[in-house]
Amino acid sequence: MVSIVFGLATALLFAGSSLLSSRAVKLISAWSAVAWAMALGLVLTVPFVALAGMPDSVRPNAGWLVLSGAGNVAGLVLAASAFRFGKVGVVTPILATEGALAAVISALLGQSIAPIVGALLAVIVVGIVMAAAGKDPAPLEHERPVVAVLLATGGALVFGLSLYSSGHASGDVPIAWVLLPARLIGTAAIFLPLLLTRRLQITRRSAPFVAGMAVCEVVGFVAFSIGAQYNVAVTSVLASQFAPVAAVLAYVLFKERLGRVQIAGVVVIVLGVLALSVASR
């Protein structure tokens, strides 16, 4: 029951982060949106790191933590850029393949890929192509679906590597320390350079969106970590459903409509991710 509750909470929080990101990047640059989210996330995370102290398990896992943090930041930049050029309903299902890709990476590094896994990956690719190539009944201003799909695919791959890396450390390291590297790297590598070069953007309208992104990212990861302690498979599958949740909310809140082929592609991706999540465990 605990894994179900926190898995659903993770899906809602990640869906919220996607929706907020899609609005923020329409007002400021993707780099600035991620920079603010990481800096604010760092402020939220540091007190919990201080409370956790410096456990002995941090140093042996430092490499994995850094790789996880760098991948998370790169993935957020790619995802935010994708939202700038595409609709939430197309971008989020692709990003939701991150968990399945992490499982595939683990399998590739540990053993050969089962035929069923390869077949399901091919199905997901077909869904991605359908979502990118399908006719859009109501294009957004400056929308570039193919660019959005390519950016989202890159983001999913990097997120998958980040999840794989954090999986090596999360069992031994406190949650706060797993959260810290991405926010620290994002602040040092993006926020400070943009601030010093006076290219960091923020407006009164965008401020609530980037603040919400920061909160949803941190709390969402905490919710996932708690649920995964009880049942990682159930939590992962439910958390991946942030994609259809975000797509429905984008339709209700922002009137983002998808064409029939695009909807079919999204359904193929979601079902493929669910099947792959089960087959990879």
MARRO-661719 format. One line per 3 residues: their letters; for each residue x, y, z of N, C-alpha, C, O. Coordinates in steps of 0.001 Angstrom, whole numbers. Example, Ala and Ser with C-alpha at 12.3 -4.5 7.8 and 13.67 -1.06 7.14 Angstrom:
// residues 2
AS> 13190/-5690/7800/12300/-4500/7800/13200/-3300/7800/14236/-3319/8465 | 12850/-2250/7080/13670/-1060/7140/12900/30/7870/13409/1138/8039
// end
This chain:
// residues 281
MVS> 826/-1211/0/0/0/0/861/1262/0/542/2240/-677 | 1952/1232/763/2842/2394/845/3455/2700/-518/3535/3859/-925 | 3888/1651/-1219/4508/1858/-2533/3498/2416/-3530/3861/3209/-4399
IVF> 2234/2012/-3414/1192/2519/-4308/957/4005/-4061/890/4794/-5003 | 833/4384/-2790/581/5783/-2426/1722/6676/-2891/1485/7725/-3491 | 2953/6268/-2619/4092/7113/-2974/4412/7045/-4468/4965/7989/-5032
GLA> 4061/5919/-5108/4221/5845/-6554/3281/6812/-7262/3675/7500/-8203 | 2031/6858/-6797/1061/7795/-7368/1447/9241/-7056/1294/10127/-7896 | 1949/9471/-5843/2395/10822/-5470/3542/11271/-6366/3596/12428/-6784
TAL> 4461/10348/-6659/5581/10667/-7551/5080/11038/-8937/5560/12000/-9536 | 4106/10272/-9456/3544/10555/-10783/2922/11950/-10817/3129/12695/-11775 | 2168/12306/-9789/1533/13622/-9736/2567/14739/-9645/2425/15775/-10295
LFA> 3599/14532/-8846/4623/15560/-8669/5458/15742/-9938/5760/16872/-10322 | 5830/14648/-10584/6599/14750/-11824/5751/15324/-12956/6258/16041/-13819 | 4450/15002/-12948/3549/15618/-13926/3474/17116/-13688/3486/17904/-14634
GSS> 3397/17508/-12411/3380/18930/-12076/4643/19628/-12512/4595/20746/-13025 | 5785/18972/-12311/7061/19556/-12733/7095/19750/-14245/7591/20767/-14731 | 6568/18774/-14995/6546/18872/-16457/5666/20030/-16917/6045/20793/-17806
LLS> 4495/20155/-16310/3581/21236/-16682/4179/22599/-16366/4090/23525/-17171 | 4786/22717/-15195/5396/23987/-14795/6576/24337/-15699/6760/25494/-16077 | 7375/23323/-16041/8508/23546/-16939/8037/24005/-18308/8637/24892/-18914
SRA> 6947/23390/-18801/6434/23756/-20129/5962/25201/-20175/6009/25836/-21229 | 5511/25722/-19048/5090/27130/-18987/6293/28055/-18799/6359/29122/-19409 | 7235/27650/-17962/8387/28502/-17669/9210/28784/-18917/9649/29913/-19137
VKL> 9423/27733/-19752/10284/27906/-20930/9608/28714/-22029/10257/29087/-23006 | 8333/28986/-21887/7667/29885/-22826/7916/31348/-22452/7683/32253/-23254 | 8396/31567/-21217/8607/32924/-20706/10084/33289/-20587/10466/34441/-20790
ISA> 10909/32296/-20257/12353/32512/-20158/13047/31342/-20856/12388/30388/-21269 | 14361/31411/-20989/15084/30351/-21682/15069/29058/-20870/14889/29081/-19652 | 15261/27930/-21557/15311/26637/-20886/16466/26585/-19894/16331/26021/-18808
WSA> 17597/27170/-20265/18760/27189/-19378/18458/27950/-18093/18823/27508/-17004 | 17792/29096/-18223/17464/29884/-17034/16456/29160/-16148/16561/29191/-14922 | 15483/28512/-16776/14475/27782/-16004/15127/26675/-15176/14824/26519/-13993
VAW> 16024/25907/-15802/16709/24834/-15082/17647/25409/-14023/17759/24866/-12924 | 18319/26510/-14360/19245/27136/-13409/18529/27537/-12119/19008/27252/-11022 | 17386/28197/-12258/16628/28608/-11079/16103/27403/-10309/16137/27389/-9078
AMA> 15618/26395/-11022/15091/25199/-10363/16185/24491/-9565/15931/24005/-8463 | 17389/24432/-10109/18489/23781/-9415/18961/24603/-8208/19232/24051/-7141 | 19055/25905/-8383/19500/26758/-7271/18491/26729/-6123/18876/26606/-4960
LGL> 17217/26840/-6442/16188/26777/-5401/16134/25382/-4786/15923/25236/-3582 | 16324/24361/-5614/16365/22992/-5098/17523/22785/-4145/17402/22048/-3166 | 18654/23436/-4426/19810/23350/-3539/19489/23946/-2176/19858/23392/-1140
VLT> 18798/25082/-2188/18390/25714/-926/17492/24778/-118/17597/24717/1107 | 16617/24056/-803/15710/23119/-125/16455/21889/403/16082/21327/1432 | 17500/21479/-302/18183/20226/13/19242/20364/1094/19404/19458/1912
VPF> 19966/21477/1116/21097/21648/2028/20739/21411/3490/21498/20731/4179 | 19622/21934/4003/19297/21673/5417/19174/20180/5737/19581/19743/6814 | 18621/19404/4819/18477/17965/5048/19826/17253/4970/20054/16265/5668
VAL> 20722/17761/4113/22082/17215/4048/22797/17469/5369/23499/16599/5884 | 22610/18681/5917/23230/19023/7196/22713/18122/8312/23477/17693/9176 | 21427/17842/8290/20840/16968/9312/21350/15536/9178/21554/14849/10179
AGM> 21556/15090/7938/22020/13718/7708/23485/13546/8070/23930/12434/8355 | 24255/14665/8060/25676/14579/8340/26434/13992/7166/25921/13933/6048 | 27655/13560/7424/28506/13004/6376/28717/11515/6643/29683/11137/7306
PDS> 27825/10668/6134/27963/9230/6383/29165/8646/5650/29609/9190/4638 | 29683/7549/6161/30854/6911/5554/30567/6384/4151/31491/6175/3365 | 29297/6170/3838/28931/5584/2544/29028/6573/1385/28952/6168/226
VRP> 29196/7873/1682/29210/8874/621/30468/8759/-235/30373/8744/-1462 | 31617/8680/374/32871/8674/-381/33001/7484/-1335/33399/7689/-2481 | 32687/6252/-922/32782/5133/-1871/31822/5266/-3062/32062/4702/-4129
NAG> 30749/6012/-2865/29747/6171/-3924/29836/7526/-4629/28948/7885/-5402 | 30908/8277/-4363/31022/9636/-4900/30944/9663/-6426/30290/10535/-6997 | 31603/8720/-7082/31591/8690/-8551/30196/8496/-9103/29794/9188/-10038
WLV> 29454/7563/-8532/28073/7324/-8970/27199/8531/-8713/26345/8870/-9532 | 27406/9190/-7569/26599/10365/-7226/26850/11512/-8202/25914/12190/-8625 | 28112/11725/-8557/28448/12793/-9504/27858/12485/-10872/27292/13368/-11517
LSG> 27987/11233/-11324/27442/10842/-12624/25926/10985/-12631/25344/11437/-13617 | 25293/10604/-11537/23840/10742/-11425/23424/12206/-11475/22466/12563/-12160 | 24145/13048/-10749/23819/14471/-10712/24013/15145/-12053/23168/15928/-12486
AGN> 25129/14846/-12717/25399/15451/-14030/24356/15010/-15056/23902/15812/-15872 | 23979/13728/-15009/22968/13231/-15926/21611/13857/-15681/20869/14144/-16619 | 21292/14067/-14414/20009/14683/-14076/19930/16111/-14601/18905/16517/-15148
VAG> 20997/16868/-14439/21020/18257/-14912/20923/18306/-16435/20135/19073/-16990 | 21733/17480/-17108/21691/17450/-18576/20305/17039/-19068/19801/17587/-20048 | 19693/16076/-18388/18360/15634/-18774/17325/16724/-18607/16436/16875/-19446
LVL> 17431/17492/-17524/16489/18581/-17286/16608/19674/-18353/15603/20235/-18791 | 17837/19966/-18764/18034/20975/-19816/17418/20502/-21133/16744/21268/-21822 | 17655/19237/-21475/17090/18693/-22715/15560/18645/-22645/14876/18958/-23620
AAS> 15032/18250/-21478/13584/18172/-21319/12951/19555/-21411/11937/19735/-22085 | 13552/20532/-20732/13028/21895/-20778/13077/22445/-22201/12158/23142/-22631 | 14136/22137/-22924/14253/22585/-24316/13182/21926/-25179/12634/22554/-26085
AFR> 12888/20660/-24895/11850/19952/-25644/10488/20600/-25427/9705/20741/-26367 | 10206/20992/-24189/8928/21649/-23890/8811/23001/-24597/7706/23480/-24849 | 9934/23603/-24910/9922/24888/-25607/9433/24723/-27048/8856/25644/-27627
FGK> 9672/23524/-27624/9337/23303/-29032/8170/22331/-29245/7696/22173/-30371 | 7709/21686/-28183/6666/20683/-28360/5640/20685/-27258/5772/21399/-26264 | 4613/19876/-27445/3512/19795/-26487/3824/18817/-25364/4573/17855/-25538
VGV> 3233/19089/-24217/3422/18240/-23046/3016/16799/-23352/3696/15856/-22946 | 1892/16635/-24080/1380/15305/-24378/2293/14467/-25243/2188/13240/-25235 | 3190/15098/-25994/4150/14380/-26829/5467/14180/-26094/6062/13105/-26161
VTP> 5918/15204/-25399/7242/15170/-24756/7269/14249/-23536/8200/13457/-23388 | 6253/14341/-22651/6305/13574/-21396/6305/12057/-21580/7017/11377/-20841 | 5547/11485/-22522/5622/10023/-22681/7022/9548/-23068/7452/8466/-22668
ILA> 7723/10362/-23845/9088/9994/-24219/10005/10075/-23005/10824/9184/-22782 | 9870/11140/-22222/10673/11271/-21012/10384/10146/-20024/11263/9745/-19262 | 9151/9637/-20037/8756/8582/-19102/9448/7256/-19381/9361/6334/-18570
TEG> 10138/7144/-20522/10873/5909/-20812/12173/5827/-20019/12898/4838/-20126 | 12476/6852/-19227/13747/6896/-18503/13948/5681/-17594/15034/5104/-17547 | 12877/5295/-16865/12997/4160/-15953/13273/2864/-16696/14119/2071/-16284
ALA> 12558/2653/-17789/12773/1458/-18596/14179/1456/-19195/14828/412/-19258 | 14648/2631/-19636/15994/2726/-20203/17063/2438/-19153/18095/1841/-19459 | 16811/2868/-17903/17750/2571/-16820/17856/1062/-16611/18944/532/-16382
AVI> 16706/372/-16693/16707/-1083/-16555/17455/-1734/-17718/18171/-2718/-17530 | 17286/-1184/-18915/17968/-1721/-20094/19479/-1514/-19976/20261/-2406/-20305 | 19885/-326/-19504/21312/-56/-19310/21907/-1053/-18320/23000/-1580/-18526
SAL> 21166/-1297/-17246/21618/-2262/-16247/21778/-3645/-16857/22752/-4348/-16584 | 20808/-4032/-17692/20880/-5344/-18334/22036/-5419/-19330/22720/-6439/-19418 | 22250/-4342/-20074/23333/-4318/-21059/24694/-4475/-20402/25575/-5154/-20928
LGQ> 24857/-3842/-19249/26141/-3882/-18559/26341/-5160/-17759/27462/-5509/-17388 | 25234/-5853/-17499/25343/-7062/-16686/25138/-8352/-17452/25701/-9388/-17096 | 24334/-8295/-18502/24033/-9504/-19247/23436/-9135/-20604/23193/-7961/-20882
SIA> 23207/-10126/-21431/22634/-9868/-22746/21161/-9494/-22624/20484/-9865/-21666 | 20680/-8743/-23626/19290/-8302/-23634/18386/-9440/-24128/18656/-10053/-25161 | 17319/-9711/-23384/16363/-10734/-23787/15628/-10290/-25051/15420/-9093/-25243
PIV> 15235/-11217/-25908/14525/-10854/-27152/13284/-10010/-26906/12999/-9090/-27673 | 12536/-10316/-25835/11316/-9562/-25553/11630/-8108/-25249/10866/-7215/-25618 | 12760/-7861/-24574/13157/-6488/-24255/13496/-5732/-25535/13093/-4580/-25702
GAL> 14235/-6377/-26441/14563/-5745/-27715/13316/-5437/-28528/13226/-4386/-29162 | 12357/-6354/-28510/11115/-6146/-29251/10322/-4972/-28676/9770/-4167/-29426 | 10266/-4877/-27362/9521/-3789/-26718/10195/-2439/-26971/9512/-1427/-27131
LAV> 11518/-2420/-27006/12228/-1182/-27341/11870/-735/-28756/11693/456/-29015 | 11766/-1698/-29665/11376/-1369/-31045/9955/-805/-31087/9676/121/-31849 | 9063/-1361/-30273/7689/-862/-30196/7673/584/-29703/6947/1419/-30241
IVV> 8480/876/-28675/8551/2237/-28132/9071/3208/-29197/8569/4324/-29327 | 10080/2772/-29955/10621/3618/-31028/9531/3926/-32056/9427/5056/-32533 | 8732/2936/-32393/7627/3150/-33335/6659/4196/-32771/6202/5077/-33499
GIV> 6351/4099/-31484/5468/5074/-30852/6040/6478/-30895/5313/7444/-31125 | 7343/6592/-30675/8004/7900/-30722/7922/8503/-32119/7652/9694/-32273 | 8158/7667/-33147/8067/8145/-34531/6639/8593/-34850/6442/9613/-35510
MAA> 5651/7839/-34387/4251/8211/-34616/3930/9549/-33955/3271/10401/-34550 | 4397/9726/-32728/4130/10976/-32006/4777/12165/-32698/4239/13271/-32674 | 5933/11938/-33313/6647/13031/-33979/6070/13349/-35349/6006/14511/-35750
AGK> 5649/12305/-36070/5231/12493/-37457/3731/12730/-37627/3291/13181/-38684 | 2948/12431/-36596/1506/12579/-36711/1071/14021/-36925/1712/14951/-36437 | -16/14198/-37654/-527/15534/-37939/-1055/16189/-36672/-1817/15579/-35922
DPA> -647/17434/-36434/-1057/18179/-35255/-2272/19042/-35602/-2171/19908/-36471 | -3427/18828/-34941/-4633/19582/-35287/-4616/21034/-34827/-5352/21865/-35358 | -3776/21339/-33839/-3744/22699/-33300/-2317/23035/-32870/-2026/23049/-31674
PLE> -1418/23308/-33827/-8/23578/-33498/155/24788/-32587/-586/25767/-32677 | 1151/24690/-31706/1488/25821/-30847/2347/26812/-31629/2912/26471/-32668 | 2438/28014/-31132/3309/29009/-31749/4765/28557/-31621/5205/28179/-30535
HER> 5494/28594/-32702/6904/28192/-32752/7098/26694/-32477/8198/26268/-32128 | 6037/25899/-32633/6153/24461/-32378/6976/23782/-33465/6806/24053/-34654 | 7883/22882/-33029/8708/22085/-33945/8736/20659/-33403/9659/20291/-32676
PVV> 7732/19855/-33751/7550/18525/-33149/8762/17605/-33263/9119/16924/-32301 | 9391/17583/-34428/10527/16680/-34617/11680/17071/-33690/12305/16208/-33074 | 11955/18369/-33595/13013/18847/-32693/12665/18489/-31243/13528/18053/-30481
AVL> 11401/18678/-30874/10963/18370/-29508/11155/16889/-29198/11603/16530/-28109 | 10814/16030/-30160/10956/14587/-29956/12420/14194/-29827/12766/13374/-28976 | 13280/14764/-30653/14717/14455/-30574/15299/14902/-29235/16078/14172/-28621
LAT> 14924/16100/-28781/15408/16590/-27489/14885/15726/-26345/15627/15403/-25417 | 13607/15355/-26411/13017/14522/-25367/13665/13139/-25330/13886/12581/-24254 | 13968/12590/-26500/14628/11283/-26567/16014/11356/-25936/16413/10469/-25182
GGA> 16743/12425/-26255/18053/12616/-25627/17925/12763/-24124/18730/12216/-23370 | 16906/13508/-23684/16672/13673/-22256/16369/12358/-21569/16864/12106/-20471 | 15554/11504/-22206/15208/10207/-21627/16449/9321/-21485/16613/8630/-20479
LVF> 17317/9347/-22497/18543/8547/-22433/19449/8994/-21297/20000/8170/-20567 | 19598/10310/-21154/20462/10840/-20095/19838/10594/-18719/20535/10238/-17769 | 18520/10788/-18621/17823/10490/-17366/17981/9017/-16992/18162/8683/-15821
GLS> 17911/8133/-18003/18076/6711/-17743/19442/6403/-17154/19552/5614/-16215 | 20485/7021/-17700/21839/6847/-17173/21926/7396/-15750/22579/6810/-14888 | 21257/8533/-15513/21262/9130/-14173/20580/8212/-13159/21079/8028/-12049
LYS> 19433/7633/-13547/18724/6720/-12653/19550/5470/-12369/19590/4983/-11239 | 20207/4957/-13405/21065/3785/-13220/22181/4092/-12215/22493/3277/-11347 | 22772/5275/-12350/23871/5663/-11455/23377/5859/-10025/24007/5398/-9073
SGH> 22238/6551/-9882/21717/6788/-8531/21288/5486/-7878/21327/5362/-6654 | 20875/4502/-8697/20483/3208/-8148/21629/2502/-7451/21408/1727/-6521 | 22857/2763/-7893/24021/2142/-7272/24317/2744/-5902/24958/2113/-5061
ASG> 23843/3974/-5687/24176/4662/-4442/23004/4796/-3482/23205/4898/-2272 | 21774/4797/-4009/20621/5116/-3169/20395/4135/-2039/19809/4496/-1018 | 20851/2888/-2199/20667/1914/-1126/21574/2154/57/21262/1727/1169
DVP> 22692/2829/-157/23673/3048/909/23728/4492/1394/24160/4756/2516 | 23291/5430/548/23439/6862/852/22077/7465/1199/21078/7135/560 | 22023/8347/2206/20756/9009/2546/20170/9757/1351/20904/10223/480
IAW> 18833/9870/1316/18149/10512/195/18693/11915/-68/18875/12308/-1221 | 18952/12666/1000/19431/14049/841/20729/14096/46/20939/15011/-750 | 21601/13114/260/22880/13095/-452/22717/12660/-1898/23526/13028/-2750
VLL> 21680/11881/-2185/21388/11517/-3569/20849/12731/-4323/21120/12907/-5510 | 20078/13570/-3616/19515/14778/-4220/20559/15868/-4441/20459/16644/-5391 | 21550/15926/-3574/22494/17050/-3566/23303/17237/-4851/23372/18364/-5341
PAR> 23926/16190/-5430/24830/16410/-6567/24208/17171/-7738/24830/18091/-8269 | 22986/16803/-8148/22363/17480/-9292/22161/18955/-9011/22450/19800/-9858 | 21663/19267/-7821/21408/20670/-7482/22710/21452/-7330/22776/22633/-7670
LIG> 23743/20787/-6817/25046/21434/-6670/25686/21664/-8035/26208/22745/-8305 | 25646/20650/-8891/26221/20770/-10236/25443/21790/-11056/26037/22613/-11753 | 24112/21741/-10975/23287/22686/-11727/23533/24124/-11316/23562/25027/-12153
TAA> 23712/24331/-10013/23974/25685/-9516/25345/26175/-9954/25496/27319/-10383 | 26356/25293/-9844/27729/25687/-10176/27959/25809/-11682/28670/26707/-12133 | 27356/24902/-12462/27646/24855/-13902/26690/25693/-14749/27027/26056/-15875
IFL> 25502/26006/-14223/24524/26753/-15030/24116/28065/-14366/24210/29131/-14975 | 23661/27984/-13112/23143/29184/-12447/24211/30268/-12294/23999/31408/-12707 | 25349/29922/-11708/26392/30934/-11457/26967/31521/-12749/27122/32740/-12827
PLL> 27296/30698/-13785/27791/31297/-15031/26778/32240/-15678/27152/33301/-16178 | 25499/31860/-15671/24480/32741/-16238/24346/34025/-15423/24158/35107/-15978 | 24445/33893/-14108/24348/35063/-13234/25524/36007/-13466/25341/37219/-13575
LTR> 26731/35448/-13541/27930/36270/-13689/28010/36935/-15059/28564/38026/-15191 | 27463/36285/-16067/27474/36866/-17420/26210/37673/-17713/26010/38146/-18831 | 25373/37821/-16708/24133/38608/-16792/23174/38068/-17849/22455/38833/-18492
RLQ> 23167/36761/-18022/22239/36134/-18966/21155/35333/-18252/20330/34678/-18889 | 21166/35396/-16933/20160/34678/-16153/18835/35434/-16220/18755/36598/-15828 | 17803/34769/-16717/16507/35414/-16908/15514/35013/-15817/15516/33880/-15335
ITR> 14670/35968/-15442/13558/35706/-14537/12557/36846/-14694/12947/38005/-14836 | 11295/36523/-14669/10251/37533/-14739/9241/37257/-13631/9256/36193/-13012 | 8381/38210/-13393/7373/38031/-12351/6449/36864/-12701/6029/36117/-11817
RSA> 6134/36707/-13983/5242/35622/-14403/5919/34259/-14319/5268/33266/-13992 | 7223/34199/-14611/7911/32909/-14636/8350/32436/-13247/8564/31240/-13049 | 8486/33341/-12297/8996/32991/-10966/8204/31870/-10285/8816/30932/-9776
PFV> 6868/31931/-10257/6125/30831/-9617/6337/29487/-10297/6326/28445/-9642 | 6533/29511/-11620/6726/28253/-12349/8058/27604/-11993/8112/26400/-11744 | 9139/28393/-11966/10446/27799/-11656/10519/27381/-10192/11169/26388/-9865
AGM> 9860/28125/-9311/9818/27734/-7898/9060/26421/-7743/9478/25536/-6996 | 7942/26304/-8456/7175/25059/-8417/7953/23887/-8969/7871/22778/-8440 | 8728/24128/-10055/9581/23079/-10608/10538/22539/-9556/10690/21327/-9404
AVC> 11183/23454/-8829/12164/23060/-7819/11525/22192/-6747/12069/21155/-6368 | 10372/22623/-6265/9684/21886/-5194/9234/20513/-5689/9443/19508/-5009 | 8615/20469/-6873/8121/19200/-7408/9255/18209/-7668/9102/17013/-7416
EVV> 10385/18696/-8166/11516/17816/-8442/12048/17187/-7152/12273/15978/-7095 | 12247/18005/-6124/12812/17514/-4860/11833/16584/-4152/12191/15468/-3777 | 10593/17048/-3969/9601/16248/-3245/9255/14975/-4030/9036/13918/-3438
GFV> 9209/15082/-5372/8917/13915/-6195/9973/12831/-6037/9642/11649/-5940 | 11227/13222/-6011/12302/12242/-5851/12255/11610/-4469/12502/10412/-4325 | 11938/12406/-3449/11821/11881/-2088/10679/10868/-2021/10822/9806/-1416
AFS> 9548/11200/-2644/8397/10292/-2647/8753/8978/-3339/8387/7901/-2868 | 9470/9076/-4463/9878/7860/-5174/10809/7012/-4312/10668/5791/-4258 | 11754/7654/-3644/12723/6922/-2823/12039/6192/-1674/12405/5065/-1339
IGA> 11049/6835/-1075/10325/6205/33/9533/5000/-483/9582/3921/108 | 8811/5185/-1577/8039/4081/-2135/8902/2927/-2579/8532/1767/-2399 | 10065/3232/-3164/10964/2199/-3675/11533/1331/-2559/11905/182/-2796
QYN> 11603/1869/-1353/12106/1092/-224/11167/-72/109/11600/-1075/676 | 9900/60/-239/8917/-985/45/8721/-1910/-1154/8668/-3129/-996 | 8613/-1331/-2357/8461/-2142/-3561/8872/-1289/-4759/8092/-468/-5242
VAV> 10087/-1486/-5228/10631/-632/-6284/9893/-844/-7610/9729/103/-8380 | 9443/-2081/-7885/8761/-2349/-9149/7431/-1610/-9229/7140/-952/-10227 | 6623/-1722/-8174/5321/-1053/-8146/5496/461/-8201/4797/1146/-8948
TSV> 6425/974/-7413/6662/2415/-7382/7113/2939/-8731/6664/4000/-9165 | 8000/2205/-9406/8519/2640/-10706/7428/2668/-11767/7326/3620/-12541 | 6610/1612/-11797/5546/1545/-12804/4541/2674/-12606/4139/3326/-13570
LAS> 4133/2906/-11350/3172/3973/-11077/3782/5348/-11345/3109/6232/-11875 | 5048/5529/-10984/5711/6818/-11205/5799/7145/-12688/5714/8311/-13071 | 5970/6119/-13534/6085/6354/-14985/4783/6869/-15586/4765/7350/-16719
QFA> 3700/6768/-14830/2414/7234/-15339/2253/8752/-15237/1169/9283/-15481 | 3324/9441/-14878/3268/10905/-14893/3018/11424/-16307/2517/12533/-16489 | 3373/10609/-17313/3196/11034/-18704/1734/11200/-19087/1351/12289/-19516
PVA> 889/10164/-18954/-523/10381/-19289/-1206/11388/-18378/-2102/12113/-18811 | -786/11438/-17110/-1355/12436/-16185/-1054/13845/-16692/-1941/14697/-16733 | 195/14085/-17075/589/15402/-17585/-124/15725/-18886/-533/16865/-19106
AVL> -277/14724/-19754/-940/14944/-21042/-2401/15350/-20846/-2889/16263/-21511 | -3093/14671/-19936/-4495/15001/-19664/-4616/16393/-19045/-5487/17177/-19424 | -3739/16690/-18095/-3785/18005/-17452/-3451/19122/-18445/-4028/20208/-18381
AYV> -2519/18854/-19361/-2172/19858/-20377/-3362/20128/-21282/-3578/21262/-21711 | -4136/19087/-21574/-5336/19264/-22395/-6387/20086/-21644/-7024/20970/-22217 | -6558/19781/-20361/-7580/20477/-19550/-7168/21916/-19261/-7972/22837/-19403
LFK> -5918/22107/-18855/-5462/23428/-18409/-5019/24331/-19552/-5292/25532/-19544 | -4326/23746/-20544/-3725/24562/-21598/-4365/24363/-22964/-3957/24984/-23945 | -5375/23488/-23024/-6071/23210/-24292/-5127/22673/-25362/-5309/22959/-26545
ERL> -4119/21900/-24959/-3195/21305/-25918/-3833/20043/-26507/-4051/19061/-25798 | -4125/20080/-27791/-4758/18964/-28474/-3744/18194/-29309/-2813/18770/-29872 | -3944/16881/-29378/-3095/16027/-30194/-3932/15380/-31296/-5133/15166/-31136
GRV> -3280/15076/-32414/-3960/14381/-33503/-4112/12903/-33193/-3528/12407/-32230 | -4896/12190/-34004/-5152/10776/-33753/-3879/9944/-33798/-3669/9076/-32950 | -3033/10206/-34784/-1785/9439/-34889/-870/9755/-33703/-206/8863/-33174
QIA> -835/11021/-33289/-36/11397/-32132/-538/10695/-30869/258/10191/-30077 | -1857/10665/-30683/-2433/9990/-29520/-2104/8498/-29556/-1751/7903/-28538 | -2226/7906/-30741/-1892/6485/-30879/-424/6241/-30529/-94/5254/-29871
GVV> 458/7144/-30973/1872/7019/-30651/2129/7112/-29162/2931/6355/-28615 | 1443/8050/-28498/1587/8211/-27051/1128/6947/-26325/1783/6495/-25386 | -4/6375/-26761/-517/5142/-26150/483/4001/-26328/723/3233/-25397
VIV> 1065/3890/-27519/2063/2846/-27785/3268/3011/-26865/3776/2031/-26321 | 3725/4252/-26690/4875/4505/-25812/4557/4110/-24377/5340/3411/-23734 | 3398/4562/-23869/3026/4288/-22472/2900/2790/-22224/3418/2276/-21233
LGV> 2208/2087/-23127/2054/642/-22968/3400/-69/-23103/3675/-1034/-22389 | 4237/416/-24025/5561/-176/-24188/6419/-9/-22952/7149/-921/-22564 | 6330/1171/-22329/7100/1428/-21107/6622/513/-19978/7432/-45/-19238
LAL> 5302/366/-19851/4761/-514/-18812/5241/-1954/-19008/5696/-2604/-18067 | 5132/-2436/-20241/5556/-3815/-20530/7054/-3985/-20325/7497/-5002/-19792 | 7845/-2982/-20749/9295/-3056/-20611/9724/-3009/-19149/10680/-3673/-18748
SVA> 8997/-2208/-18354/9307/-2130/-16923/9138/-3486/-16252/9916/-3867/-15376 | 8101/-4210/-16683/7851/-5548/-16127/8859/-6561/-16655/9381/-7375/-15893 | 9133/-6515/-17954/10016/-7491/-18580/11471/-7348/-18139/12229/-8318/-18156
SR> 11857/-6129/-17745/13262/-5863/-17392/13564/-6203/-15940/14720/-6119/-15525 | 12561/-6584/-15155/12776/-6851/-13727/12876/-8337/-13460/13056/-8747/-12314
// end
